[in-house]
Each structure stands twice: as C-alpha cells, then as structure tokens.
Amino acid sequence: MAAGDRKYSCESAAETREWMNAIADFLRPFKPLVDAHVVNFFKDRLWELVDEHWMACLRKESVENLLNLPSGVIQDYWPLSLQEFVRNLRSLVLPREQELSHPIFPNLLVSSLGSVLTQGMNMKKKHEVEILAAATNAIASGVGAQKIIDVGSGQGYLAQALSFHYQLVVIAIDASLHHADVTNARAERIKKHYAAKLRKSQQGNVHMKVPQTVTCHVLSSETLTTLSSTSSDKEYVEQPSDGSGKSTEINTLESSKAGRGSTLCNQATPLVLVGLHSCGDLSVNMLRSFVECEQVKALICIGCCYNLLSEECSMKFDVPCGFPLSNFAKPAGMKLGKNARDLACQSAERWKCLTKDAALQNFDLHAFRAAFQMVLDKHYPETLKLSPTIGRQGKALRRRQLRRNLASQLDVKEVDCSSITPEMAFQGKTSSLAQNSSEVEVINHLHNHPVPEDGACTMSGHGQSSQSCACYNYKCDFICSSTKAHKDVLFEEFVKAGLDHLGFSLPQNINVFEIWKEIQPYTEFVGPFWSLRASLGPLIETYILLDRLLFLQEQGESVQAFLFPLFHPTISPRNMAIVAWKTGSDTMWT
C-alpha cells in the first residue's frame, strides 16, 4: 500500500515557506539518523538509533518490502508509528512522476534525435537530451531569446542537439578544456554528416549552426553579459590567468583558433541558460546569474551532486555558498552536513527496481565496509583518526567474484529483451547499489556480448534483429544466485584489499574471521537501517530544491519560476527541473 497524500504546494513563496518549515520540523527528531555514517554501523551500534519496535519488525521483513519502503510502500502489519512515519514523510516529498504536459509546455513536441546526433549516448542520456532540447527550444521561443548558453556542457550532447536539430545559436561552457576539444571534434563529425545530406538534397548553401565552446571556471553575470554580445560565428575560450593565483572571471574572450581576435556585436542579445545535471554549486550559480544578468531572459536547470554543494562558507571566506540559498532559509538555521547531502542523492525509484540478489549483495558490501571499520578501530586507530577512504573496494570485490562465478557459468542463456520497460532496464542501477559498467564489461568479455556504456547490451533472440537495452541484471542475478562464496572468506578478501589501499598488509595477528563472527549477528540490521535512512533522502532533496525555487520566488513579480519533474524518474533519478523566466513586454509569457 502506497503512502503519502500530499498536502503542500510551492506555487507561491508563502506556500513554499510553509512546505520548507514542515520538512524542517519533520527532520529534526531524525537528525541523528540523517547524520549517521554507515561505515560506523557496527562500531557505533547505529541500529540503536532506530525505534526498537520498528527494527524488530523490519529485521524480519522481505527484501522486496525493504526496497519499496523509500518509495512509501507500507505494510498494514507494521507498527502504527512506522506507518505514520512513512505516510508523513511521503506527504512532504516532491512528486517525481514525469510531467511533459506541464502548463508551461502545453504542446511540447519531443523529437527523436537521429543516430548521428545520439552516437555515444546511452539510453539515459538520449532520454534527457531529447526532452531537455525540446523544452529549451520552447522556452527560447517563448521569451524571444536568440542565444542559448549550455552551462556545464560536458561532451556537448545537448548543445549539438540544440544547434543541429533545432538550429539555435548555442555557446557550450565547461570548466574542462578537454571537454571543449571533444565537443568541437564531435561537432565537426556531425557537421560533415549534415553537409553531405545538404549536398545530396542540393541545399549546399544553407547555413548550419555549430555550437561555440568556451572554457570557463567561474560563471558570473559579467561573463554572460560578454557572451551575449559576442559574435555567433566564432569559438571562444577563456584568457590565461592574470597570475594572481585566484579564480578569476572572464574579462575578455578570444578565439580558440590561432590568429583570431574576439568580435563584439553592437547590441547584446537575449540569453537562455540551460544546465543538464549541473553539478554541485554550478546549478546555484546558474540561478544567481539568471537573476543578476539583464541579458538572461530564461533558465532551465536540472541540478545534481548535492554532496558537492558548499555549505556555511559565506561567513568564513565571503563567498556565497550553495546552501542555503533563499533569504528565508539562511536565518532558519537548517544545517545539512556532508552525510545529509550524500543522502539527498539517493533514488527511491532506483531502489524499488533492484532485484533481490542485487540488494542482498549490496547489503553485504555495506556490512563488509562497516566491519572493516572495526578492523581499523582495533588495530589501526591512528589511521582511523584520519578518516581514511579505501576506494571502491566493494565494487572491486564484486568484479572479482563475478569473474570467478562467470568462469564456471559460461552457459548462461541469452534473454529476450523485447519487452524491457524503463523500470526493468534500470534494475540495480543506482549510485552505490548496483553493478557498474566495468562489471558488465567482465560479463561481456566472457560471453562475447559487447555492451555499450551504462549497461546497454546488444542481444538477439528468436530470430529478431539485435536491439539495445539495459538488462545485464538478468545474467548477474542468475550467476549470483547460483554460486555464492562464504561471506567470511569474502570479508577477508575485502579487508586485504582495503588495507592494501591504505599501504598495509594483513598481519597474522589479526583474526579477520573472529571479527566477522563478532558482528555477524547484527548484519541483519543493515538492510532495514539502510532502507529507513534512504527513505529520508528524497525529503532532503525536496528541501534543497524548494530552497532554490524560493530564491527565485523572492525576486517578486519580475520572475516566474516553476519546479517540476521533466524526466522519467527511473531512467534519470535527478529529474526535477527549475524553469524560470523574467516577465515583461518583450516575452510571450507574463
């Protein structure tokens, strides 16, 4: 039974503030659970943070029901207090179901991009680029903007879709010069393809728009003002640093090709800022730049990587921080911290799509890491004080185990992929909770089924032509369920790898098996604890997103702002888009 009748709205600043207050009040008693670091699960007996009646119930619960808990699915035999907790929590979480029929996009037509533009994209990226490109085109038309700024453009997938498919003028900004080079090279290949098509259709003189690239480390109003006045027929990069050693804003722009100088138009042109999963503070800087820069008329921003948000830094360095952003939240004293920001990255939609074997495997890995913390606490206390990281030893262990299992399971049968849904396609595909692409490569190396990025595999069956899908989980589940090593042996392997990463070898006086035996009775608490804690992640994300929306609403009637889910939540968990534009006589929207 799903829980969570939503009582709140964010259509006005007053309603948004009311919602944020309700979230803060709800989270306050659960702050120890939010702040808990799961690596200390056994060392600090973290399961004791959970109501004993809840834990007594959930420790007996099926894996499937634990995976559904973060999505608000409750069981009628649970303690009433636990049911109420889930219901109240879900009533405070932003709805995540995709909304392509939102009032600001009443007739949004999402075009399917051809194979040339989507080359190199996985299913997730194609889904995101097709929808966001269509939405950006609609917004640019609505505000009469003549130029798009793709912020954090990466390899230029979105910029190239906007340029070649929608024939918009696009400047792709990224902090990486390598990304700019990749974008330019990819655009050149696409340009040749389109030029050849035009020649065949005897339209060789038709002008083609190609994205410009800018390497920029600081996004600011001054940068955008310069870009709005920049001629659209050249590519531009940041000038060398002034030698001060500080991060400086762009003052002038020069051509990335030798011998070219920058060219400025006589009149600045309206801009639209767009960011596809702008990381950490970059999405916040987009909002600030939108407000501060007169030339920016509209914004569409999908943020990600809340764990990289800066927090509480303005007092120390006189630099605006990423959270909190709104004037309302700043004095409210809502502090997140790193563990809470990490938790905000969890995806309830991906959780419920995990298979039972994938979930159990990952619960084991969390137990291994927490038990390894016990090893450090007992035998390497000075190292533990340094808060060491041991890399992705869990994933490395999983790859080694897969190799061993696959070596004896080479007769795994192929799967008919014709009926794969988005939920099935992304089973097991969640940050820290799934096999990653390197594990899939192991499978494909042994089975001679090459798999593109992000788990899309090419399979054929029943006489059908090859098709792409993301269904490697079916093989992994078969393999993982058919051969399982003893957990104490796997834990010893995990400890050796972890110590090796820290520069140590496993001494003979450390009895790894005794440590595992000591904590093993408590391993059954890992799944319930993780599921309960993960259920708070979407609520923390909701607060962060509402804070950003309220910042725009605080600008008054000059700005219209909306927050809604643009992508399918299982395909793209960070699917919440902030769309805003400045009202005025020069726009279609008022």
C-alpha positions in Angstrom: 0.0 0.0 0.0 1.5 3.3 -1.1 1.5 6.2 1.4 1.7 9.9 1.2 -1.3 12.2 0.3 0.5 15.5 -0.5 -0.8 18.5 1.4 1.7 21.1 0.3 2.2 23.4 -2.7 5.0 25.6 -4.0 3.0 27.8 -6.3 3.7 30.9 -4.2 6.6 32.0 -1.9 4.3 31.7 1.1 3.3 28.1 0.3 6.9 27.2 -0.4 8.0 28.6 3.0 5.2 26.6 4.7 6.4 23.4 3.0 10.0 24.0 4.0 9.0 24.7 7.6 7.1 21.4 7.7 10.1 19.5 6.3 12.4 21.0 8.9 10.0 20.1 11.7 9.7 16.6 10.5 13.5 16.0 10.1 14.5 17.5 13.4 13.9 14.3 15.6 15.6 12.2 13.0 18.8 14.2 12.6 21.0 11.5 14.3 19.7 9.0 11.7 20.4 11.5 8.9 23.9 12.4 10.2 24.9 8.7 10.7 27.9 7.5 8.7 27.1 4.0 7.7 30.8 2.9 7.8 30.4 3.2 11.6 27.4 0.9 11.7 28.9 -1.8 13.9 31.4 0.4 15.7 28.8 2.9 16.9 25.9 0.4 17.0 23.9 2.6 14.7 20.9 0.3 14.6 20.1 1.5 18.1 19.1 4.9 16.5 16.0 3.2 15.1 12.9 2.6 17.2 13.2 -0.9 18.7 9.7 -1.8 17.6 10.4 -0.7 14.0 13.7 -2.6 13.9 12.1 -5.8 15.4 9.5 -5.6 12.6 11.8 -4.7 9.7 14.5 -7.2 10.5 12.0 -9.9 9.6 10.8 -8.1 6.5 11.3 -9.4 3.0 14.0 -7.7 0.8 11.3 -6.7 -1.7 9.4 -4.7 1.0 12.6 -3.1 2.3 13.3 -1.9 -1.2 9.9 -0.4 -1.6 10.0 1.4 1.8 11.8 4.5 0.4 9.0 4.8 -2.2 6.4 5.0 0.6 5.0 1.4 0.3 3.8 0.3 3.7 2.5 -2.9 5.1 -0.6 -3.0 7.2 1.0 -5.2 9.9 3.8 -2.7 10.6 3.7 -0.8 13.9 1.3 2.2 13.5 4.1 4.6 14.4 6.2 3.3 11.5 3.2 3.5 9.1 2.6 7.1 10.2 6.3 7.9 9.8 6.3 6.7 6.2 3.0 8.4 5.4 4.0 11.8 6.8 7.4 11.6 5.1 6.0 10.9 1.7 3.4 13.7 2.0 6.3 16.1 2.2 8.3 14.8 -0.8 8.1 16.4 -4.2 6.1 14.3 -6.7 8.6 12.7 -9.2 6.3 11.3 -11.9 7.3 12.8 -15.3 5.2 15.8 -16.4 5.6 16.5 -20.1 2.1 18.1 -20.1 3.0 20.9 -17.6 1.1 24.1 -18.3 4.2 26.0 -19.3 4.8 23.3 -22.0 1.2 22.8 -23.2 2.1 21.5 -26.6 5.7 20.2 -26.1 6.8 18.1 -29.0 9.8 15.9 -28.2 11.6 14.9 -31.3 13.5 11.7 -31.6 17.1 12.5 -32.5 18.8 10.5 -35.2 21.6 8.1 -34.8 24.3 10.7 -35.8 23.4 13.1 -33.0 22.9 10.4 -30.4 26.1 8.5 -31.2 27.9 7.7 -27.9 24.8 8.4 -25.8 23.4 5.7 -23.6 19.7 5.3 -23.1 19.6 7.7 -20.1 21.5 10.5 -21.9 19.4 10.2 -25.0 16.2 10.4 -22.9 17.5 13.5 -21.1 18.8 15.3 -24.2 15.8 14.8 -26.4 13.4 16.1 -23.7 15.5 19.0 -22.5 16.4 20.1 -26.0 12.7 20.3 -26.9 11.9 22.2 -23.6 14.8 24.6 -24.2 13.6 25.3 -27.8 10.1 26.0 -26.5 11.4 28.4 -23.8 13.7 30.3 -26.2 10.8 30.8 -28.5 8.6 32.0 -25.6 11.0 34.6 -24.4 12.3 35.6 -27.8 15.9 34.6 -27.0 18.4 34.3 -29.8 21.2 32.5 -28.0 21.4 29.5 -25.6 24.2 29.1 -23.0 24.7 25.4 -22.2 26.3 25.5 -18.7 28.5 22.6 -17.8 28.2 21.2 -21.3 30.5 18.2 -20.9 30.9 16.5 -24.3 28.3 18.8 -25.9 25.5 16.4 -26.4 22.8 18.9 -25.5 24.5 21.8 -27.3 24.8 19.8 -30.5 21.1 18.7 -30.4 20.1 22.4 -29.9 22.4 23.6 -32.7 22.0 20.9 -35.4 18.4 19.8 -34.8 16.7 23.0 -33.6 19.1 25.4 -35.4 19.6 27.5 -32.3 22.8 29.6 -31.6 24.5 27.8 -28.7 27.6 28.5 -26.6 28.8 25.5 -24.7 30.5 26.4 -21.4 32.6 23.9 -19.4 35.5 24.1 -17.0 37.4 21.4 -18.9 39.4 22.3 -22.0 39.4 18.6 -22.8 35.6 18.6 -22.9 35.7 21.6 -25.3 38.1 19.7 -27.6 35.8 16.7 -27.5 32.7 18.8 -28.2 34.4 20.5 -31.2 35.6 17.3 -32.7 32.2 15.7 -32.3 30.5 18.7 -33.8 32.8 18.6 -36.7 31.9 14.9 -37.5 28.2 15.8 -37.2 28.6 18.9 -39.4 30.2 16.7 -42.1 27.2 14.3 -42.0 24.7 17.2 -42.3 26.7 18.9 -45.0 26.7 15.7 -47.0 22.9 15.4 -46.6 22.5 19.0 -47.8 24.7 18.4 -50.8 22.6 15.4 -51.8 19.4 17.4 -51.5 21.0 20.3 -53.4 20.8 22.6 -50.5 24.6 23.1 -50.0 24.4 26.9 -49.4 22.1 26.5 -46.3 23.8 27.9 -43.2 24.4 25.4 -40.4 24.7 26.5 -36.8 27.6 24.8 -34.9 28.0 25.2 -31.1 30.7 27.5 -29.9 32.8 26.3 -27.0 34.0 28.4 -24.0 36.3 27.2 -21.3 35.2 29.0 -18.1 35.9 28.3 -14.4 33.6 30.9 -13.0 30.1 31.6 -14.2 29.1 35.2 -13.5 26.8 38.0 -14.7 29.8 39.7 -16.3 30.7 36.5 -18.2 27.2 36.2 -19.5 27.0 39.8 -20.5 30.1 39.4 -22.6 28.8 36.2 -24.2 25.5 37.9 -25.1 27.5 40.5 -27.1 29.8 38.0 -28.7 29.6 37.4 -32.4 28.0 34.0 -33.0 30.2 32.8 -35.8 33.3 32.0 -33.8 34.5 29.9 -30.9 35.9 31.5 -27.8 37.9 30.4 -24.8 39.0 32.0 -21.5 42.1 34.1 -21.5 45.1 33.0 -19.4 45.1 33.8 -15.7 46.3 37.2 -14.6 48.9 35.5 -12.5 47.3 36.3 -9.1 46.7 32.6 -8.4 43.0 33.3 -7.7 40.0 32.1 -9.6 39.1 35.0 -11.9 36.1 35.7 -14.0 36.4 36.1 -17.8 37.0 39.8 -18.7 37.6 39.3 -22.4 37.1 36.4 -24.7 39.5 35.4 -27.5 39.2 32.9 -30.4 40.2 29.4 -29.7 41.8 29.3 -33.1 45.2 30.9 -33.6 45.3 34.3 -35.2 41.6 35.2 -34.4 40.6 38.0 -32.2 37.3 38.4 -30.3 34.4 40.2 -32.1 31.7 42.0 -30.3 28.3 42.8 -31.7 26.9 46.3 -31.3 23.9 45.1 -29.3 23.6 42.4 -26.6 21.2 39.5 -27.4 18.8 37.8 -25.0 20.1 34.6 -23.5 18.6 31.4 -22.1 20.6 29.4 -19.6 20.3 25.7 -19.6 22.0 23.1 -17.5 21.7 19.3 -17.7 22.7 18.0 -14.3 24.8 21.0 -13.4 26.9 19.7 -10.6 27.0 21.0 -7.0 27.3 24.7 -6.7 27.2 25.2 -10.5 23.4 24.9 -10.5 23.2 27.5 -7.8 25.5 29.8 -9.7 23.2 29.5 -12.6 20.2 30.8 -10.5 22.3 33.7 -9.2 23.5 34.6 -12.7 20.0 34.4 -14.1 18.8 37.0 -11.5 21.8 39.3 -11.8 22.4 39.3 -15.6 19.9 41.5 -17.5 20.6 39.7 -20.8 19.5 36.3 -19.4 15.7 36.1 -20.0 15.0 32.5 -19.0 16.5 29.5 -17.3 16.0 25.7 -17.2 18.2 23.9 -14.7 18.4 20.3 -13.6 20.8 20.0 -10.7 22.7 17.0 -9.3 25.5 16.0 -7.0 24.1 17.6 -3.8 27.0 16.0 -2.0 29.3 18.6 -3.6 27.3 21.6 -2.5 29.2 24.1 -0.4 27.6 24.9 2.9 28.2 27.5 5.6 31.1 29.1 3.8 30.0 32.7 3.3 31.0 33.7 6.9 34.4 32.2 6.5 35.5 33.2 3.0 33.0 35.9 2.0 32.0 33.6 -0.9 28.3 32.8 -1.5 27.7 29.1 -0.7 25.5 26.6 -2.4 23.2 26.0 0.6 21.1 27.6 1.9 20.3 30.0 -1.0 17.0 31.7 -0.1 16.7 34.6 2.3 14.1 32.6 4.2 16.3 29.5 4.7 19.5 31.4 5.7 18.3 32.5 9.2 16.2 29.3 9.7 19.4 27.5 10.7 18.7 24.4 8.7 22.1 22.6 8.5 22.6 19.6 6.3 26.2 18.4 6.5 28.0 16.0 4.2 26.2 12.9 5.2 22.8 14.5 4.7 23.9 15.9 1.3 25.1 12.4 0.3 21.7 11.0 1.4 19.9 13.5 -0.8 21.4 11.8 -3.8 19.6 8.5 -3.1 16.8 7.5 -5.6 13.7 5.7 -4.2 12.8 4.9 -7.8 16.0 3.0 -8.5 15.8 1.3 -5.1 12.5 -0.3 -5.9 13.8 -1.6 -9.2 16.7 -3.5 -7.6 16.4 -7.3 -7.8 16.5 -9.3 -4.6 20.0 -10.7 -5.3 21.4 -7.2 -6.2 20.0 -5.8 -3.0 21.4 -8.6 -0.8 24.7 -8.3 -2.5 24.9 -4.6 -1.7 23.7 -5.0 1.8 26.6 -7.5 2.3 29.1 -4.9 0.9 27.8 -2.3 3.3 28.3 -4.8 6.1 31.9 -5.5 4.9 32.8 -1.9 4.8 31.3 -1.3 8.3 33.1 -4.4 9.6 36.4 -3.2 8.1 35.9 0.0 10.1 36.1 -2.3 13.2 39.4 -3.6 12.0 40.8 -0.1 11.7 39.4 0.8 15.1 41.0 -2.1 16.8 44.3 -2.4 15.0 44.9 1.0 13.2 43.4 3.7 15.5 45.8 6.4 14.3 44.9 5.7 10.7 41.2 5.8 11.6 41.6 9.3 13.0 42.5 10.5 9.5 39.1 9.4 8.2 40.7 7.2 5.5 39.0 6.3 2.3 39.7 2.9 0.7 38.4 3.5 -2.7 35.7 1.3 -4.3 36.8 -2.0 -2.8 33.2 -3.2 -2.7 32.9 -2.9 -6.4 36.3 -4.4 -7.0 35.4 -7.4 -4.8 32.1 -7.7 -6.7 34.0 -7.8 -10.1 36.4 -10.4 -8.8 33.5 -12.5 -7.6 31.8 -12.1 -10.9 34.9 -13.3 -12.8 35.0 -16.4 -10.6 31.3 -17.1 -11.0 31.2 -16.5 -14.7 34.2 -18.7 -15.3 32.0 -21.6 -14.2 28.8 -20.3 -15.7 29.6 -19.8 -19.3 26.4 -21.5 -20.5 24.2 -18.6 -19.3 21.4 -18.2 -21.8 20.5 -15.1 -23.6 17.4 -13.1 -22.8 14.6 -11.8 -25.0 14.8 -8.1 -24.4 11.8 -7.0 -26.5 9.6 -6.2 -23.5 12.1 -4.4 -21.3 10.5 -1.4 -19.5 12.4 1.5 -18.1 12.0 0.1 -14.6 13.3 -3.3 -15.7 16.1 -1.7 -17.7 17.5 0.0 -14.6 17.1 -2.7 -12.1 20.2 -2.5 -9.9 21.3 0.8 -11.5 21.6 3.2 -8.5 24.5 5.0 -7.0 26.3 2.6 -4.7 23.6 0.0 -5.2 24.3 -1.7 -8.5 26.8 -3.4 -10.8 28.7 -0.7 -12.6 29.9 -0.7 -16.2 33.2 -2.3 -15.5 31.4 -5.4 -14.1 29.3 -5.5 -17.2 32.5 -5.5 -19.3 33.6 -8.6 -17.4 30.4 -10.4 -18.3 30.7 -9.3 -21.9 34.3 -10.3 -22.2 33.5 -13.8 -21.1 30.3 -14.1 -23.1 31.4 -12.1 -26.2 28.4 -9.8 -26.0 29.9 -6.2 -26.3 27.9 -3.8 -24.2 27.8 0.0 -24.7 28.1 2.4 -21.9 25.8 2.2 -18.8 24.8 -1.3 -19.3 23.0 -1.2 -22.6 23.6 -4.7 -24.1 23.2 -5.9 -27.6 21.3 -9.2 -27.7 19.4 -11.1 -30.3 16.9 -13.9 -29.9 14.1 -15.7 -31.6 15.2 -14.6 -35.0 14.8 -10.9 -34.1 17.3 -8.3 -35.1 19.8 -7.0 -32.5 18.4 -4.3 -30.2 19.7 -2.3 -27.4 18.6 -2.5 -23.8 19.9 -2.4 -20.3 19.3 -5.9 -19.0 22.6 -7.2 -17.7 21.0 -7.7 -14.3 19.2 -10.8 -15.5 22.6 -12.5 -16.1 24.0 -11.2 -12.9 21.1 -12.5 -10.9 21.4 -15.9 -12.4 25.1 -16.0 -11.7 24.9 -14.5 -8.2 22.1 -16.9 -7.1 23.8 -20.0 -8.4 27.2 -19.7 -6.8 27.9 -17.9 -3.6 31.2 -17.8 -1.6 31.2 -17.9 2.2 30.8 -14.3 3.5 33.7 -14.6 5.9 36.1 -15.6 3.1 34.8 -12.6 1.0 35.2 -10.4 4.0 38.8 -11.4 4.4 39.4 -10.6 0.8 37.8 -7.2 1.3 40.0 -6.5 4.3 43.2 -7.4 2.4 42.2 -5.1 -0.4 41.3 -2.3 1.9 44.5 -2.5 3.9 46.5 -2.7 0.7 44.8 0.6 -0.5 46.0 2.2 2.8 49.5 0.9 2.4 49.3 -2.0 4.8 49.3 -5.8 4.5 47.2 -8.1 6.6 49.2 -9.1 9.7 49.0 -12.6 11.0 47.9 -11.4 14.4 44.6 -10.0 13.0 41.9 -12.7 13.0 39.5 -11.5 10.4 37.2 -14.4 10.9 36.8 -13.6 14.6 35.9 -10.0 13.8 33.3 -11.2 11.2 31.9 -13.7 13.7 31.6 -10.9 16.3 29.5 -8.6 14.1 27.6 -11.3 12.1 24.5 -11.4 14.4 24.0 -7.7 13.7 24.3 -7.9 9.9 20.5 -8.5 9.6 20.0 -4.9 10.8 21.9 -3.4 7.8 19.1 -3.7 5.3 16.4 -2.2 7.5 18.7 0.6 8.7 19.8 1.5 5.1 16.2 1.4 3.8 14.8 3.6 6.6 17.7 6.1 6.2 17.3 6.1 2.4 13.7 7.0 2.7 14.8 10.4 4.1 16.9 11.1 1.1 14.1 12.4 -1.2 12.9 14.6 1.6 16.3 16.3 2.0 16.5 16.7 -1.8 13.0 18.3 -1.7 14.2 20.9 0.9 17.2 21.7 -1.2 15.1 22.2 -4.4 12.4 24.2 -2.6 15.2 26.5 -1.2 16.3 27.1 -4.8 12.8 27.7 -6.0 12.1 30.1 -3.1 15.2 32.1 -4.0 13.6 32.9 -7.4 10.2 33.5 -5.9 11.8 36.0 -3.6 12.6 38.2 -6.6 9.0 39.2 -6.8 6.7 39.6 -9.8 9.6 40.2 -12.2 10.4 36.4 -12.2 8.1 33.5 -12.8 9.5 30.2 -11.5 8.3 26.6 -11.5 9.7 23.3 -10.2 8.5 20.0 -11.8 9.8 16.6 -12.9 10.9 16.6 -16.5 12.4 13.2 -17.0 11.3 9.6 -16.2 12.4 9.2 -12.6 13.7 5.6 -13.0 15.7 6.4 -16.1 17.0 9.7 -14.7 16.6 10.0 -10.9 17.7 13.7 -10.8 14.7 14.6 -12.9 13.5 17.9 -11.2 13.7 20.9 -13.4 13.6 24.5 -12.3 12.2 26.6 -15.1 12.1 30.4 -14.8 11.8 33.5 -16.9 11.7 37.2 -16.5 8.3 38.8 -17.1 8.0 41.8 -19.4 6.6 43.1 -22.6 9.4 41.5 -24.7 8.3 38.0 -23.8 5.3 35.8 -24.7 4.8 34.9 -21.1 3.7 37.4 -18.5 
